[in-house]
Structure formats: structure tokens, C-alpha cells
Amino acid sequence: MSSLLSRYAESVFWMARYFERAESLARILETQTSFQRGREDNSWAWIVALYSDEEAFAKAFGEPNADNVIRYYMAYADNPGSIQSSIRAARENARALRPMLSTDMWYQLNDFHNRIAAFGPGDFSEVRLSRTCDAIKRGCYAQLGIAENTFYRDETWPFFRLGLFLERADQTSRLLDVRFAQQQTGLACDERYDFTFWTILLRAASAYHSYRRLFPHHIDPKEVARFLVFDARLPRSLAYCLAEIQAMIELLRRDFGLRHASAAAEQVETMLLGLDTASKDGHLVEGLHRFNDWVQLRLMHLTEELGQAFFGYARPAGAASPPPAMSQTQSQTMTAH
């Protein structure tokens, strides 16, 4: 790849990731507002734990109450993972790509960016948060829809899809870790709320109606987890995301002659084999956090491989090796804890 194409490829990769990140975070915050209805406890600390932001959050705000957590993840400028920061970063990457974007996509992004920047304290209150999150999700849907219908299918298109599905796999994995994060921060996981919790989790993944088509009579935690991990027909499942990532890497190799993706392709293949192994584990829910840790580490190393292969990143001296492939024994060890 030329240095110019490398810059374009990296910008389009991260633009897609930031869109997906903003939408997914809006889903998490909306899930929290739904989950808290009718509950006496009002813990928001688990969201901070879910994103491993405890240290940075404590320095910025101290107590993880509703107002502080909402502000930190919605609009806090010093949090690069906040929704406003993500949309701003997406716009900056789009600016670098301006000659390659359709007028419709550029105008929509500017309008979306300005609407998000104009949100005030009232939009972030618990009472209005669900409406605000819905507006963010719809804005992201619009961006992705315009990209799907107007983006020219040259070498940059597979990088857009790679960024989108890498981030989606990461966020689905985090969504599946919500219960663990809640338990870690002391939030009671009462059986009375179990049906509600898994229902809300499905809705947060826009998967409720799809799940009900397969299981019309019940919501079972084990089936929900397996549905969000293994069902290759669900656009937010890990299996679907990894299949799309694999297809985009193969497209780069086959149609555009980019031969440096072998290591990344091998990592995706290893993750797919790991999913196949985990699919045979009857105790996945009990070991879901360990499984999610494995997925998160694998995705991090895959991102590094793509950066080194296509974006000009140097391989760090003494870099850690990716976590090993998951054997049947390892899968059973995960769930044994």
C-alpha cells in the first residue's frame, strides 16, 4: 500500500469504529436506565468497571453516581471514549477522507456532530437519557446507512467494514460482560430481576425480536448468551462479526492484492476455531467473563496486526504474543471457575 492509501485506510477504519463505539455506548447507557426502573438501588459504577475506566474516572469525578457517569460517558471532553469524543473523532477522520466521501455522507456527519455537540445538561438527565440515547443511535444508523449506499467500493471499503465489525465484536463482548461488572461493583443480581435483565440485554443488542422468533416461550440466560455469541445470522453476534472480518481480509488479499494480511487472517481463523470449541461447552454462562476476556485480548492483537500490516505501525520490541487458541480443555477450565 502507498503511504497515501495507508492514511486513507487508517482514517476510514477508525471512522467506522468511532460510529459503532458511540452507538454501542448509547445502548449500554440506555440499558442502564431501563434496568434501574423499579429498583431501590441505583448503582452506575458497573458501567465504569465494564470499560475499565476506574482510575481515570476517579481522578475526574470521584463518586460514580448517575450524574457523574452519564456526564463522563456522554460529554466529558477528557474521556476519549465518550460519545461526544467519539463523534468528534469520527468527523476528524472523515475530514481526512473528504475527497473520498459522498456529499450526503459529509453533510449528514456534520449535522450529526453539531446536534450531539449542542446537547446540554437537560439532555443528560436520567429522565431524558433514554430519548438522548435513541437520537444518538438513529444518527449512527443514518451514517452507516449512507456509507453502505454511497461509499465507493475500492480498497478503502473493506477497511471501513473491518473497523465496523471489529468494534461491534468488542462491544458485544462487553455487553455480555454486564452481569459480571455489576457483581464486581456490588450490585445485587436478584433472581426477581433475572428475566428483566436478559430481556433488556437482548433489546440493547437489537436482538430481542430475533431471539423470540427462535424461542417464543421463554428467555433463558444460557440461550441468550449462546445466541449473542454463536448465531451467525444475527448481525451483532460474535460469530457474524468474525465472519465479516474474515471476509474483508480475504477481499483485501484476493481482489486488491494486499499480501500482508496473513497474520491477521490467521488470528481470525484462530478466533473462529475458539468459538467453535466454546459452542460445545454446556457451561458457557458460568465462564462467560473468562471467555469474554479471551475475546477482548484476541481482538486487541488483531487490531495491532492490522495496524502493522496496513497502517505503518512498527511492531513493538518484546511485544506480547496473542493468547493461545482455545482448546476444549481450556474452555472447560474457564467454566470451572
Secondary structure, DSSP 8 states (H G I E B T S, - for coil): --HHHHHHHHHHHHHHHHHHHHHHHHHHHHHHHHHHTT-S----HHHHHHTT-HHHHHHHTSS--HHHHHHHHHT-TT-TTSHHHHHHHHHHHHHHTGGGS-HHHHHHHHHHHHHHHT--GGGGSHHHHHHHHHHHHHHHHHHHHHHHHHS--STHHHHHHHHHHHHHHHHHHHHHTHHHHHHHTT----GGGHHHHHHHHHHHTT-HHHHHHH-TT---HHHHHHHHHH-TTSTTSHHHHHHHHHHHHHHHHHTS--GGGHHHHHHHHHHHHHHHHHHT-TTTTTTHHHHHHHHHHHHHHHHHHHHHHHS-----TT---------HHHHHHHHH-
